[in-house]
């Protein structure tokens, strides 16, 4: 029986002023690094 692991694509946008956005392309939500650390 195969095991399926959920995957999530996250877009990373780095702006000229140094700010970085992490964007969920499926719903447009922006994520922060703290949220990613909690989910990992």
C-alpha positions in Angstrom: 0.0 0.0 0.0 1.6 3.3 -1.0 2.1 6.1 1.5 1.2 9.6 0.4 2.9 12.6 1.9 1.2 15.9 1.4 3.3 18.5 -0.4 2.9 22.2 -0.5 4.3 24.6 -3.1 5.4 27.9 -1.7 6.4 30.9 -3.8 9.2 33.0 -2.5 9.4 36.7 -3.6 12.4 38.8 -2.6 11.9 42.6 -3.1 14.6 45.1 -3.9 14.4 46.6 -0.3 15.4 43.1 1.1 11.9 42.1 2.2 10.9 38.5 1.5 7.4 37.2 1.1 6.4 33.5 1.2 3.2 33.0 -0.7 0.8 30.0 -0.8 -0.2 30.0 -4.6 -3.4 28.1 -4.0 -5.1 30.7 -1.8 -2.8 33.8 -2.0 -2.0 33.8 1.8 1.4 35.1 2.8 3.3 33.0 5.3 6.1 34.0 7.7 9.2 32.0 8.6 7.8 31.4 12.1 4.7 29.7 10.6 6.9 27.5 8.5 9.0 26.5 11.5 5.9 25.5 13.4 4.6 23.5 10.5 7.9 21.7 9.9 
